[in-house]
């Protein structure tokens, strides 16, 4: 496995929700996320690829990870870094933005269907 990390925003930062949406576009949205689509599907460099950002009281890690064959490590790192750079330098398409907003909206009710989901939502509000 490889993990690339950088400093993510605090949960209370004005740009946290934008960062959370950007993270969804980068790698939370499964195979439809950019990391899954490029690193795994298009290039076949990883068994899985995803990103996470967790807001806390202060800056927290924002990471991208992938399970790769050792012979593909350097190419996978380059591909992940390219997708991160693309996210920071190119506008997100209207379709990609709409898909991810719909994912956020649609996943909220589903996340509240279990006690664990409700507890996680309350914890998120507190941190």
Backbone as XML, in Angstrom:
<?xml version="1.0"?>
<chain id="A" units="angstrom">
  <residue number="1" name="UNK">
    <atom name="N" x="0.838" y="-1.190" z="0.000"/>
    <atom name="CA" x="0.000" y="0.000" z="0.000"/>
    <atom name="C" x="0.874" y="1.240" z="0.000"/>
  </residue>
  <residue number="2" name="UNK">
    <atom name="N" x="0.372" y="2.261" z="-0.653"/>
    <atom name="CA" x="1.025" y="3.564" z="-0.575"/>
    <atom name="C" x="0.015" y="4.566" z="-0.026"/>
  </residue>
  <residue number="3" name="UNK">
    <atom name="N" x="0.507" y="5.512" z="0.730"/>
    <atom name="CA" x="-0.327" y="6.582" z="1.262"/>
    <atom name="C" x="0.421" y="7.883" z="1.058"/>
  </residue>
  <residue number="4" name="UNK">
    <atom name="N" x="-0.263" y="8.848" z="0.489"/>
    <atom name="CA" x="0.286" y="10.185" z="0.290"/>
    <atom name="C" x="-0.573" y="11.113" z="1.129"/>
  </residue>
  <residue number="5" name="UNK">
    <atom name="N" x="0.043" y="11.971" z="1.923"/>
    <atom name="CA" x="-0.732" y="12.838" z="2.791"/>
    <atom name="C" x="-0.292" y="14.281" z="2.743"/>
  </residue>
  <residue number="6" name="UNK">
    <atom name="N" x="-1.210" y="15.150" z="3.102"/>
    <atom name="CA" x="-0.950" y="16.575" z="3.206"/>
    <atom name="C" x="-1.889" y="17.120" z="4.271"/>
  </residue>
  <residue number="7" name="UNK">
    <atom name="N" x="-1.718" y="18.364" z="4.641"/>
    <atom name="CA" x="-2.515" y="18.950" z="5.719"/>
    <atom name="C" x="-3.882" y="19.348" z="5.183"/>
  </residue>
  <residue number="8" name="UNK">
    <atom name="N" x="-4.916" y="18.839" z="5.840"/>
    <atom name="CA" x="-6.289" y="19.182" z="5.484"/>
    <atom name="C" x="-6.834" y="20.234" z="6.434"/>
  </residue>
  <residue number="9" name="UNK">
    <atom name="N" x="-7.978" y="20.806" z="6.099"/>
    <atom name="CA" x="-8.538" y="21.893" z="6.909"/>
    <atom name="C" x="-9.207" y="21.401" z="8.188"/>
  </residue>
  <residue number="10" name="UNK">
    <atom name="N" x="-9.293" y="22.297" z="9.136"/>
    <atom name="CA" x="-10.065" y="22.068" z="10.353"/>
    <atom name="C" x="-11.540" y="21.953" z="9.983"/>
  </residue>
  <residue number="11" name="UNK">
    <atom name="N" x="-12.281" y="21.234" z="10.785"/>
    <atom name="CA" x="-13.732" y="21.115" z="10.584"/>
    <atom name="C" x="-14.401" y="22.482" z="10.617"/>
  </residue>
  <residue number="12" name="UNK">
    <atom name="N" x="-13.786" y="23.431" z="11.313"/>
    <atom name="CA" x="-14.374" y="24.755" z="11.483"/>
    <atom name="C" x="-13.869" y="25.765" z="10.459"/>
  </residue>
  <residue number="13" name="UNK">
    <atom name="N" x="-12.996" y="25.354" z="9.575"/>
    <atom name="CA" x="-12.475" y="26.251" z="8.536"/>
    <atom name="C" x="-13.586" y="26.578" z="7.544"/>
  </residue>
  <residue number="14" name="UNK">
    <atom name="N" x="-13.610" y="27.801" z="7.043"/>
    <atom name="CA" x="-14.665" y="28.173" z="6.100"/>
    <atom name="C" x="-14.661" y="27.330" z="4.822"/>
  </residue>
  <residue number="15" name="UNK">
    <atom name="N" x="-13.520" y="26.767" z="4.479"/>
    <atom name="CA" x="-13.438" y="25.976" z="3.248"/>
    <atom name="C" x="-13.532" y="24.466" z="3.496"/>
  </residue>
  <residue number="16" name="UNK">
    <atom name="N" x="-13.940" y="24.058" z="4.700"/>
    <atom name="CA" x="-13.998" y="22.623" z="4.980"/>
    <atom name="C" x="-14.985" y="21.894" z="4.072"/>
  </residue>
  <residue number="17" name="UNK">
    <atom name="N" x="-16.179" y="22.435" z="3.896"/>
    <atom name="CA" x="-17.165" y="21.735" z="3.060"/>
    <atom name="C" x="-16.702" y="21.653" z="1.610"/>
  </residue>
  <residue number="18" name="UNK">
    <atom name="N" x="-16.039" y="22.693" z="1.129"/>
    <atom name="CA" x="-15.483" y="22.645" z="-0.233"/>
    <atom name="C" x="-14.405" y="21.566" z="-0.317"/>
  </residue>
  <residue number="19" name="UNK">
    <atom name="N" x="-13.568" y="21.467" z="0.709"/>
    <atom name="CA" x="-12.527" y="20.431" z="0.734"/>
    <atom name="C" x="-13.162" y="19.044" z="0.808"/>
  </residue>
  <residue number="20" name="UNK">
    <atom name="N" x="-14.222" y="18.916" z="1.569"/>
    <atom name="CA" x="-14.922" y="17.640" z="1.689"/>
    <atom name="C" x="-15.506" y="17.219" z="0.333"/>
  </residue>
  <residue number="21" name="UNK">
    <atom name="N" x="-16.080" y="18.168" z="-0.391"/>
    <atom name="CA" x="-16.610" y="17.875" z="-1.724"/>
    <atom name="C" x="-15.473" y="17.533" z="-2.690"/>
  </residue>
  <residue number="22" name="UNK">
    <atom name="N" x="-14.369" y="18.279" z="-2.612"/>
    <atom name="CA" x="-13.203" y="17.986" z="-3.463"/>
    <atom name="C" x="-12.669" y="16.588" z="-3.171"/>
  </residue>
  <residue number="23" name="UNK">
    <atom name="N" x="-12.654" y="16.216" z="-1.903"/>
    <atom name="CA" x="-12.206" y="14.873" z="-1.531"/>
    <atom name="C" x="-13.132" y="13.813" z="-2.117"/>
  </residue>
  <residue number="24" name="UNK">
    <atom name="N" x="-14.417" y="14.084" z="-2.095"/>
    <atom name="CA" x="-15.380" y="13.156" z="-2.686"/>
    <atom name="C" x="-15.093" y="12.974" z="-4.179"/>
  </residue>
  <residue number="25" name="UNK">
    <atom name="N" x="-14.813" y="14.064" z="-4.862"/>
    <atom name="CA" x="-14.492" y="14.014" z="-6.289"/>
    <atom name="C" x="-13.195" y="13.245" z="-6.509"/>
  </residue>
  <residue number="26" name="UNK">
    <atom name="N" x="-12.214" y="13.485" z="-5.662"/>
    <atom name="CA" x="-10.916" y="12.840" z="-5.815"/>
    <atom name="C" x="-10.985" y="11.339" z="-5.591"/>
  </residue>
  <residue number="27" name="UNK">
    <atom name="N" x="-11.624" y="10.921" z="-4.489"/>
    <atom name="CA" x="-11.499" y="9.499" z="-4.220"/>
    <atom name="C" x="-12.520" y="8.800" z="-3.373"/>
  </residue>
  <residue number="28" name="UNK">
    <atom name="N" x="-13.516" y="9.488" z="-2.864"/>
    <atom name="CA" x="-14.496" y="8.816" z="-2.018"/>
    <atom name="C" x="-15.599" y="8.202" z="-2.861"/>
  </residue>
  <residue number="29" name="UNK">
    <atom name="N" x="-15.818" y="8.742" z="-4.019"/>
    <atom name="CA" x="-16.954" y="8.386" z="-4.859"/>
    <atom name="C" x="-16.724" y="7.067" z="-5.593"/>
  </residue>
  <residue number="30" name="UNK">
    <atom name="N" x="-15.970" y="6.175" z="-4.970"/>
    <atom name="CA" x="-15.738" y="4.839" z="-5.522"/>
    <atom name="C" x="-15.054" y="4.868" z="-6.869"/>
  </residue>
  <residue number="31" name="UNK">
    <atom name="N" x="-15.444" y="3.959" z="-7.742"/>
    <atom name="CA" x="-14.839" y="3.885" z="-9.070"/>
    <atom name="C" x="-15.118" y="5.132" z="-9.887"/>
  </residue>
  <residue number="32" name="UNK">
    <atom name="N" x="-16.137" y="5.876" z="-9.494"/>
    <atom name="CA" x="-16.443" y="7.097" z="-10.226"/>
    <atom name="C" x="-15.567" y="8.250" z="-9.764"/>
  </residue>
  <residue number="33" name="UNK">
    <atom name="N" x="-14.870" y="8.097" z="-8.644"/>
    <atom name="CA" x="-13.924" y="9.106" z="-8.201"/>
    <atom name="C" x="-12.715" y="9.103" z="-9.121"/>
  </residue>
  <residue number="34" name="UNK">
    <atom name="N" x="-12.016" y="10.195" z="-9.144"/>
    <atom name="CA" x="-10.884" y="10.320" z="-10.064"/>
    <atom name="C" x="-9.783" y="9.299" z="-9.808"/>
  </residue>
  <residue number="35" name="UNK">
    <atom name="N" x="-9.482" y="9.026" z="-8.552"/>
    <atom name="CA" x="-8.424" y="8.045" z="-8.275"/>
    <atom name="C" x="-8.827" y="6.653" z="-8.746"/>
  </residue>
  <residue number="36" name="UNK">
    <atom name="N" x="-10.043" y="6.255" z="-8.452"/>
    <atom name="CA" x="-10.511" y="4.944" z="-8.896"/>
    <atom name="C" x="-10.580" y="4.843" z="-10.407"/>
  </residue>
  <residue number="37" name="UNK">
    <atom name="N" x="-11.028" y="5.925" z="-11.039"/>
    <atom name="CA" x="-11.181" y="5.920" z="-12.497"/>
    <atom name="C" x="-9.840" y="5.872" z="-13.218"/>
  </residue>
  <residue number="38" name="UNK">
    <atom name="N" x="-8.844" y="6.589" z="-12.694"/>
    <atom name="CA" x="-7.560" y="6.643" z="-13.408"/>
    <atom name="C" x="-6.562" y="5.612" z="-12.907"/>
  </residue>
  <residue number="39" name="UNK">
    <atom name="N" x="-6.271" y="5.649" z="-11.617"/>
    <atom name="CA" x="-5.216" y="4.789" z="-11.071"/>
    <atom name="C" x="-5.610" y="3.318" z="-11.148"/>
  </residue>
  <residue number="40" name="UNK">
    <atom name="N" x="-6.869" y="3.019" z="-10.866"/>
    <atom name="CA" x="-7.298" y="1.616" z="-10.870"/>
    <atom name="C" x="-7.837" y="1.179" z="-12.229"/>
  </residue>
  <residue number="41" name="UNK">
    <atom name="N" x="-8.867" y="1.862" z="-12.705"/>
    <atom name="CA" x="-9.552" y="1.400" z="-13.912"/>
    <atom name="C" x="-8.762" y="1.661" z="-15.192"/>
  </residue>
  <residue number="42" name="UNK">
    <atom name="N" x="-8.403" y="2.904" z="-15.459"/>
    <atom name="CA" x="-7.762" y="3.243" z="-16.737"/>
    <atom name="C" x="-6.332" y="2.717" z="-16.838"/>
  </residue>
  <residue number="43" name="UNK">
    <atom name="N" x="-5.568" y="2.848" z="-15.737"/>
    <atom name="CA" x="-4.155" y="2.477" z="-15.793"/>
    <atom name="C" x="-3.867" y="1.098" z="-15.211"/>
  </residue>
  <residue number="44" name="UNK">
    <atom name="N" x="-4.801" y="0.551" z="-14.459"/>
    <atom name="CA" x="-4.611" y="-0.773" z="-13.877"/>
    <atom name="C" x="-3.444" y="-0.865" z="-12.907"/>
  </residue>
  <residue number="45" name="UNK">
    <atom name="N" x="-3.175" y="0.227" z="-12.190"/>
    <atom name="CA" x="-2.014" y="0.268" z="-11.300"/>
    <atom name="C" x="-2.323" y="-0.131" z="-9.865"/>
  </residue>
  <residue number="46" name="UNK">
    <atom name="N" x="-3.600" y="-0.198" z="-9.507"/>
    <atom name="CA" x="-3.952" y="-0.428" z="-8.102"/>
    <atom name="C" x="-5.139" y="-1.376" z="-7.985"/>
  </residue>
  <residue number="47" name="UNK">
    <atom name="N" x="-5.164" y="-2.095" z="-6.866"/>
    <atom name="CA" x="-6.305" y="-2.941" z="-6.539"/>
    <atom name="C" x="-7.455" y="-2.080" z="-6.029"/>
  </residue>
  <residue number="48" name="UNK">
    <atom name="N" x="-7.114" y="-0.988" z="-5.367"/>
    <atom name="CA" x="-8.079" y="0.000" z="-4.894"/>
    <atom name="C" x="-7.351" y="1.324" z="-4.772"/>
  </residue>
  <residue number="49" name="UNK">
    <atom name="N" x="-8.104" y="2.410" z="-4.805"/>
    <atom name="CA" x="-7.531" y="3.752" z="-4.634"/>
    <atom name="C" x="-8.630" y="4.649" z="-4.081"/>
  </residue>
  <residue number="50" name="UNK">
    <atom name="N" x="-8.302" y="5.424" z="-3.064"/>
    <atom name="CA" x="-9.302" y="6.290" z="-2.442"/>
    <atom name="C" x="-8.606" y="7.436" z="-1.722"/>
  </residue>
  <residue number="51" name="UNK">
    <atom name="N" x="-9.398" y="8.404" z="-1.276"/>
    <atom name="CA" x="-8.863" y="9.499" z="-0.471"/>
    <atom name="C" x="-9.792" y="9.751" z="0.710"/>
  </residue>
  <residue number="52" name="UNK">
    <atom name="N" x="-9.237" y="10.340" z="1.756"/>
    <atom name="CA" x="-10.021" y="10.683" z="2.946"/>
    <atom name="C" x="-9.572" y="12.034" z="3.478"/>
  </residue>
  <residue number="53" name="UNK">
    <atom name="N" x="-10.524" y="12.779" z="4.002"/>
    <atom name="CA" x="-10.227" y="14.003" z="4.752"/>
    <atom name="C" x="-11.173" y="13.990" z="5.946"/>
  </residue>
  <residue number="54" name="UNK">
    <atom name="N" x="-10.617" y="14.214" z="7.109"/>
    <atom name="CA" x="-11.432" y="14.224" z="8.316"/>
    <atom name="C" x="-11.194" y="15.548" z="9.021"/>
  </residue>
  <residue number="55" name="UNK">
    <atom name="N" x="-12.257" y="16.246" z="9.276"/>
    <atom name="CA" x="-12.116" y="17.510" z="9.985"/>
    <atom name="C" x="-12.083" y="17.288" z="11.477"/>
  </residue>
  <residue number="56" name="UNK">
    <atom name="N" x="-11.209" y="17.976" z="12.139"/>
    <atom name="CA" x="-11.129" y="17.946" z="13.590"/>
    <atom name="C" x="-11.069" y="19.372" z="14.099"/>
  </residue>
  <residue number="57" name="UNK">
    <atom name="N" x="-10.652" y="19.536" z="15.326"/>
    <atom name="CA" x="-10.555" y="20.876" z="15.902"/>
    <atom name="C" x="-9.458" y="21.704" z="15.255"/>
  </residue>
  <residue number="58" name="UNK">
    <atom name="N" x="-8.437" y="21.041" z="14.760"/>
    <atom name="CA" x="-7.348" y="21.736" z="14.079"/>
    <atom name="C" x="-7.104" y="21.082" z="12.741"/>
  </residue>
  <residue number="59" name="UNK">
    <atom name="N" x="-6.064" y="21.493" z="12.053"/>
    <atom name="CA" x="-5.741" y="20.847" z="10.776"/>
    <atom name="C" x="-5.569" y="19.337" z="10.965"/>
  </residue>
  <residue number="60" name="UNK">
    <atom name="N" x="-6.052" y="18.577" z="10.000"/>
    <atom name="CA" x="-5.999" y="17.117" z="10.082"/>
    <atom name="C" x="-5.465" y="16.542" z="8.773"/>
  </residue>
  <residue number="61" name="UNK">
    <atom name="N" x="-5.059" y="15.290" z="8.783"/>
    <atom name="CA" x="-4.525" y="14.693" z="7.556"/>
    <atom name="C" x="-5.582" y="14.568" z="6.457"/>
  </residue>
  <residue number="62" name="UNK">
    <atom name="N" x="-5.152" y="14.838" z="5.259"/>
    <atom name="CA" x="-5.926" y="14.556" z="4.044"/>
    <atom name="C" x="-5.047" y="13.576" z="3.287"/>
  </residue>
  <residue number="63" name="UNK">
    <atom name="N" x="-5.544" y="12.394" z="3.013"/>
    <atom name="CA" x="-4.694" y="11.360" z="2.428"/>
    <atom name="C" x="-5.312" y="10.735" z="1.185"/>
  </residue>
  <residue number="64" name="UNK">
    <atom name="N" x="-4.434" y="10.230" z="0.353"/>
    <atom name="CA" x="-4.815" y="9.395" z="-0.789"/>
    <atom name="C" x="-4.058" y="8.090" z="-0.613"/>
  </residue>
  <residue number="65" name="UNK">
    <atom name="N" x="-4.735" y="6.969" z="-0.826"/>
    <atom name="CA" x="-4.108" y="5.662" z="-0.629"/>
    <atom name="C" x="-4.461" y="4.739" z="-1.787"/>
  </residue>
  <residue number="66" name="UNK">
    <atom name="N" x="-3.574" y="3.788" z="-2.016"/>
    <atom name="CA" x="-3.818" y="2.794" z="-3.064"/>
    <atom name="C" x="-3.086" y="1.512" z="-2.716"/>
  </residue>
  <residue number="67" name="UNK">
    <atom name="N" x="-3.714" y="0.395" z="-3.009"/>
    <atom name="CA" x="-3.079" y="-0.917" z="-2.869"/>
    <atom name="C" x="-2.464" y="-1.278" z="-4.211"/>
  </residue>
  <residue number="68" name="UNK">
    <atom name="N" x="-1.138" y="-1.333" z="-4.256"/>
    <atom name="CA" x="-0.463" y="-1.544" z="-5.543"/>
    <atom name="C" x="0.554" y="-2.672" z="-5.475"/>
  </residue>
  <residue number="69" name="UNK">
    <atom name="N" x="0.801" y="-3.268" z="-6.602"/>
    <atom name="CA" x="1.885" y="-4.221" z="-6.760"/>
    <atom name="C" x="3.188" y="-3.429" z="-6.620"/>
  </residue>
  <residue number="70" name="UNK">
    <atom name="N" x="4.186" y="-3.940" z="-5.900"/>
    <atom name="CA" x="5.435" y="-3.196" z="-5.727"/>
    <atom name="C" x="6.057" y="-2.697" z="-7.035"/>
  </residue>
  <residue number="71" name="UNK">
    <atom name="N" x="5.868" y="-3.404" z="-8.125"/>
    <atom name="CA" x="6.458" y="-2.954" z="-9.388"/>
    <atom name="C" x="5.750" y="-1.713" z="-9.950"/>
  </residue>
  <residue number="72" name="UNK">
    <atom name="N" x="4.559" y="-1.395" z="-9.414"/>
    <atom name="CA" x="3.797" y="-0.244" z="-9.901"/>
    <atom name="C" x="3.835" y="0.962" z="-8.969"/>
  </residue>
  <residue number="73" name="UNK">
    <atom name="N" x="4.606" y="0.896" z="-7.896"/>
    <atom name="CA" x="4.580" y="1.948" z="-6.880"/>
    <atom name="C" x="4.878" y="3.322" z="-7.467"/>
  </residue>
  <residue number="74" name="UNK">
    <atom name="N" x="5.974" y="3.475" z="-8.180"/>
    <atom name="CA" x="6.354" y="4.795" z="-8.685"/>
    <atom name="C" x="5.324" y="5.341" z="-9.672"/>
  </residue>
  <residue number="75" name="UNK">
    <atom name="N" x="4.820" y="4.496" z="-10.545"/>
    <atom name="CA" x="3.812" y="4.950" z="-11.510"/>
    <atom name="C" x="2.510" y="5.322" z="-10.809"/>
  </residue>
  <residue number="76" name="UNK">
    <atom name="N" x="2.130" y="4.561" z="-9.783"/>
    <atom name="CA" x="0.907" y="4.866" z="-9.038"/>
    <atom name="C" x="1.051" y="6.182" z="-8.280"/>
  </residue>
  <residue number="77" name="UNK">
    <atom name="N" x="2.201" y="6.403" z="-7.659"/>
    <atom name="CA" x="2.439" y="7.670" z="-6.958"/>
    <atom name="C" x="2.333" y="8.831" z="-7.936"/>
  </residue>
  <residue number="78" name="UNK">
    <atom name="N" x="2.963" y="8.705" z="-9.096"/>
    <atom name="CA" x="2.919" y="9.771" z="-10.103"/>
    <atom name="C" x="1.482" y="10.029" z="-10.560"/>
  </residue>
  <residue number="79" name="UNK">
    <atom name="N" x="0.713" y="8.972" z="-10.731"/>
    <atom name="CA" x="-0.673" y="9.115" z="-11.173"/>
    <atom name="C" x="-1.535" y="9.788" z="-10.106"/>
  </residue>
  <residue number="80" name="UNK">
    <atom name="N" x="-1.354" y="9.395" z="-8.848"/>
    <atom name="CA" x="-2.105" y="10.015" z="-7.749"/>
    <atom name="C" x="-1.751" y="11.489" z="-7.638"/>
  </residue>
  <residue number="81" name="UNK">
    <atom name="N" x="-0.461" y="11.802" z="-7.672"/>
    <atom name="CA" x="-0.039" y="13.205" z="-7.592"/>
    <atom name="C" x="-0.595" y="14.012" z="-8.762"/>
  </residue>
  <residue number="82" name="UNK">
    <atom name="N" x="-0.663" y="13.402" z="-9.929"/>
    <atom name="CA" x="-1.234" y="14.079" z="-11.091"/>
    <atom name="C" x="-2.710" y="14.403" z="-10.863"/>
  </residue>
  <residue number="83" name="UNK">
    <atom name="N" x="-3.453" y="13.469" z="-10.289"/>
    <atom name="CA" x="-4.875" y="13.715" z="-10.024"/>
    <atom name="C" x="-5.063" y="14.793" z="-8.959"/>
  </residue>
  <residue number="84" name="UNK">
    <atom name="N" x="-4.200" y="14.815" z="-7.957"/>
    <atom name="CA" x="-4.271" y="15.870" z="-6.937"/>
    <atom name="C" x="-3.990" y="17.219" z="-7.592"/>
  </residue>
  <residue number="85" name="UNK">
    <atom name="N" x="-2.958" y="17.287" z="-8.426"/>
    <atom name="CA" x="-2.617" y="18.525" z="-9.132"/>
    <atom name="C" x="-3.770" y="18.967" z="-10.033"/>
  </residue>
  <residue number="86" name="UNK">
    <atom name="N" x="-4.360" y="18.017" z="-10.743"/>
    <atom name="CA" x="-5.497" y="18.327" z="-11.619"/>
    <atom name="C" x="-6.652" y="18.937" z="-10.833"/>
  </residue>
  <residue number="87" name="UNK">
    <atom name="N" x="-6.904" y="18.386" z="-9.650"/>
    <atom name="CA" x="-8.007" y="18.875" z="-8.825"/>
    <atom name="C" x="-7.769" y="20.315" z="-8.378"/>
  </residue>
  <residue number="88" name="UNK">
    <atom name="N" x="-6.504" y="20.676" z="-8.180"/>
    <atom name="CA" x="-6.193" y="22.029" z="-7.715"/>
    <atom name="C" x="-5.986" y="23.027" z="-8.844"/>
  </residue>
  <residue number="89" name="UNK">
    <atom name="N" x="-5.833" y="22.549" z="-10.070"/>
    <atom name="CA" x="-5.518" y="23.477" z="-11.164"/>
    <atom name="C" x="-6.582" y="23.564" z="-12.258"/>
  </residue>
  <residue number="90" name="UNK">
    <atom name="N" x="-7.505" y="22.608" z="-12.305"/>
    <atom name="CA" x="-8.540" y="22.608" z="-13.340"/>
    <atom name="C" x="-9.918" y="22.709" z="-12.698"/>
  </residue>
  <residue number="91" name="UNK">
    <atom name="N" x="-10.826" y="23.363" z="-13.385"/>
    <atom name="CA" x="-12.200" y="23.418" z="-12.902"/>
    <atom name="C" x="-12.841" y="22.038" z="-13.000"/>
  </residue>
  <residue number="92" name="UNK">
    <atom name="N" x="-13.669" y="21.729" z="-12.037"/>
    <atom name="CA" x="-14.438" y="20.487" z="-12.046"/>
    <atom name="C" x="-15.594" y="20.683" z="-13.024"/>
  </residue>
  <residue number="93" name="UNK">
    <atom name="N" x="-15.875" y="19.686" z="-13.835"/>
    <atom name="CA" x="-16.969" y="19.813" z="-14.808"/>
    <atom name="C" x="-18.307" y="19.933" z="-14.081"/>
  </residue>
  <residue number="94" name="UNK">
    <atom name="N" x="-19.264" y="20.545" z="-14.753"/>
    <atom name="CA" x="-20.606" y="20.690" z="-14.176"/>
    <atom name="C" x="-21.207" y="19.324" z="-13.849"/>
  </residue>
  <residue number="95" name="UNK">
    <atom name="N" x="-20.996" y="18.359" z="-14.738"/>
    <atom name="CA" x="-21.541" y="17.015" z="-14.525"/>
    <atom name="C" x="-20.911" y="16.346" z="-13.298"/>
  </residue>
  <residue number="96" name="UNK">
    <atom name="N" x="-19.589" y="16.446" z="-13.172"/>
    <atom name="CA" x="-18.894" y="15.841" z="-12.034"/>
    <atom name="C" x="-19.336" y="16.496" z="-10.729"/>
  </residue>
  <residue number="97" name="UNK">
    <atom name="N" x="-19.481" y="17.811" z="-10.746"/>
    <atom name="CA" x="-19.926" y="18.537" z="-9.566"/>
    <atom name="C" x="-21.357" y="18.141" z="-9.199"/>
  </residue>
  <residue number="98" name="UNK">
    <atom name="N" x="-22.235" y="18.087" z="-10.191"/>
    <atom name="CA" x="-23.632" y="17.708" z="-9.938"/>
    <atom name="C" x="-23.730" y="16.283" z="-9.398"/>
  </residue>
  <residue number="99" name="UNK">
    <atom name="N" x="-22.964" y="15.361" z="-9.971"/>
    <atom name="CA" x="-22.972" y="13.974" z="-9.490"/>
    <atom name="C" x="-22.546" y="13.893" z="-8.030"/>
  </residue>
  <residue number="100" name="UNK">
    <atom name="N" x="-21.517" y="14.636" z="-7.674"/>
    <atom name="CA" x="-21.006" y="14.577" z="-6.308"/>
    <atom name="C" x="-21.925" y="15.274" z="-5.321"/>
  </residue>
  <residue number="101" name="UNK">
    <atom name="N" x="-22.542" y="16.371" z="-5.726"/>
    <atom name="CA" x="-23.527" y="17.021" z="-4.859"/>
    <atom name="C" x="-24.711" y="16.083" z="-4.628"/>
  </residue>
  <residue number="102" name="UNK">
    <atom name="N" x="-25.154" y="15.413" z="-5.683"/>
    <atom name="CA" x="-26.265" y="14.464" z="-5.549"/>
    <atom name="C" x="-25.878" y="13.311" z="-4.629"/>
  </residue>
  <residue number="103" name="UNK">
    <atom name="N" x="-24.623" y="12.867" z="-4.717"/>
    <atom name="CA" x="-24.142" y="11.807" z="-3.836"/>
    <atom name="C" x="-24.196" y="12.255" z="-2.379"/>
  </residue>
  <residue number="104" name="UNK">
    <atom name="N" x="-23.761" y="13.483" z="-2.104"/>
    <atom name="CA" x="-23.817" y="14.010" z="-0.738"/>
    <atom name="C" x="-25.261" y="14.064" z="-0.248"/>
  </residue>
  <residue number="105" name="UNK">
    <atom name="N" x="-26.132" y="14.625" z="-1.069"/>
    <atom name="CA" x="-27.536" y="14.782" z="-0.693"/>
    <atom name="C" x="-28.211" y="13.432" z="-0.483"/>
  </residue>
  <residue number="106" name="UNK">
    <atom name="N" x="-27.974" y="12.502" z="-1.378"/>
    <atom name="CA" x="-28.608" y="11.193" z="-1.292"/>
    <atom name="C" x="-28.072" y="10.312" z="-0.188"/>
  </residue>
  <residue number="107" name="UNK">
    <atom name="N" x="-26.803" y="10.502" z="0.164"/>
    <atom name="CA" x="-26.211" y="9.625" z="1.177"/>
    <atom name="C" x="-26.565" y="10.044" z="2.605"/>
  </residue>
  <residue number="108" name="UNK">
    <atom name="N" x="-26.976" y="11.284" z="2.809"/>
    <atom name="CA" x="-27.292" y="11.732" z="4.167"/>
    <atom name="C" x="-28.426" y="10.924" z="4.795"/>
  </residue>
  <residue number="109" name="UNK">
    <atom name="N" x="-29.591" y="10.802" z="4.154"/>
    <atom name="CA" x="-30.649" y="10.000" z="4.791"/>
    <atom name="C" x="-30.228" y="8.548" z="5.030"/>
  </residue>
  <residue number="110" name="UNK">
    <atom name="N" x="-29.489" y="7.981" z="4.091"/>
    <atom name="CA" x="-29.033" y="6.592" z="4.258"/>
    <atom name="C" x="-28.096" y="6.452" z="5.449"/>
  </residue>
  <residue number="111" name="UNK">
    <atom name="N" x="-27.255" y="7.466" z="5.666"/>
    <atom name="CA" x="-26.296" y="7.383" z="6.770"/>
    <atom name="C" x="-26.980" y="7.457" z="8.131"/>
  </residue>
  <residue number="112" name="UNK">
    <atom name="N" x="-28.198" y="7.957" z="8.166"/>
    <atom name="CA" x="-28.920" y="8.093" z="9.436"/>
    <atom name="C" x="-29.855" y="6.916" z="9.718"/>
  </residue>
  <residue number="113" name="UNK">
    <atom name="N" x="-29.767" y="5.861" z="8.937"/>
    <atom name="CA" x="-30.649" y="4.706" z="9.118"/>
    <atom name="C" x="-30.181" y="3.734" z="10.193"/>
  </residue>
  <residue number="114" name="UNK">
    <atom name="N" x="-28.960" y="3.897" z="10.682"/>
    <atom name="CA" x="-28.453" y="3.004" z="11.725"/>
    <atom name="C" x="-28.033" y="3.822" z="12.939"/>
  </residue>
  <residue number="115" name="UNK">
    <atom name="N" x="-27.969" y="3.160" z="14.082"/>
    <atom name="CA" x="-27.494" y="3.840" z="15.288"/>
    <atom name="C" x="-26.068" y="4.349" z="15.099"/>
  </residue>
  <residue number="116" name="UNK">
    <atom name="N" x="-25.251" y="3.543" z="14.427"/>
    <atom name="CA" x="-23.868" y="3.952" z="14.174"/>
    <atom name="C" x="-23.828" y="5.222" z="13.324"/>
  </residue>
  <residue number="117" name="UNK">
    <atom name="N" x="-24.687" y="5.296" z="12.324"/>
    <atom name="CA" x="-24.737" y="6.473" z="11.458"/>
    <atom name="C" x="-25.175" y="7.716" z="12.207"/>
  </residue>
  <residue number="118" name="UNK">
    <atom name="N" x="-26.178" y="7.569" z="13.068"/>
    <atom name="CA" x="-26.648" y="8.700" z="13.874"/>
    <atom name="C" x="-25.543" y="9.149" z="14.824"/>
  </residue>
  <residue number="119" name="UNK">
    <atom name="N" x="-24.884" y="8.200" z="15.481"/>
    <atom name="CA" x="-23.786" y="8.537" z="16.399"/>
    <atom name="C" x="-22.654" y="9.243" z="15.654"/>
  </residue>
  <residue number="120" name="UNK">
    <atom name="N" x="-22.330" y="8.774" z="14.460"/>
    <atom name="CA" x="-21.267" y="9.406" z="13.669"/>
    <atom name="C" x="-21.654" y="10.826" z="13.282"/>
  </residue>
  <residue number="121" name="UNK">
    <atom name="N" x="-22.925" y="11.040" z="12.931"/>
    <atom name="CA" x="-23.389" y="12.380" z="12.568"/>
    <atom name="C" x="-23.298" y="13.323" z="13.765"/>
  </residue>
  <residue number="122" name="UNK">
    <atom name="N" x="-23.695" y="12.841" z="14.931"/>
    <atom name="CA" x="-23.606" y="13.665" z="16.146"/>
    <atom name="C" x="-22.151" y="13.972" z="16.465"/>
  </residue>
  <residue number="123" name="UNK">
    <atom name="N" x="-21.293" y="12.976" z="16.355"/>
    <atom name="CA" x="-19.869" y="13.193" z="16.596"/>
    <atom name="C" x="-19.312" y="14.222" z="15.620"/>
  </residue>
  <residue number="124" name="UNK">
    <atom name="N" x="-19.719" y="14.144" z="14.368"/>
    <atom name="CA" x="-19.272" y="15.099" z="13.359"/>
    <atom name="C" x="-19.684" y="16.518" z="13.721"/>
  </residue>
  <residue number="125" name="UNK">
    <atom name="N" x="-20.871" y="16.669" z="14.291"/>
    <atom name="CA" x="-21.342" y="17.993" z="14.698"/>
    <atom name="C" x="-20.533" y="18.534" z="15.864"/>
  </residue>
  <residue number="126" name="UNK">
    <atom name="N" x="-20.064" y="17.639" z="16.709"/>
    <atom name="CA" x="-19.329" y="18.039" z="17.901"/>
    <atom name="C" x="-17.873" y="18.361" z="17.621"/>
  </residue>
  <residue number="127" name="UNK">
    <atom name="N" x="-17.297" y="17.781" z="16.576"/>
    <atom name="CA" x="-15.868" y="17.994" z="16.317"/>
    <atom name="C" x="-15.631" y="19.078" z="15.319"/>
  </residue>
</chain>
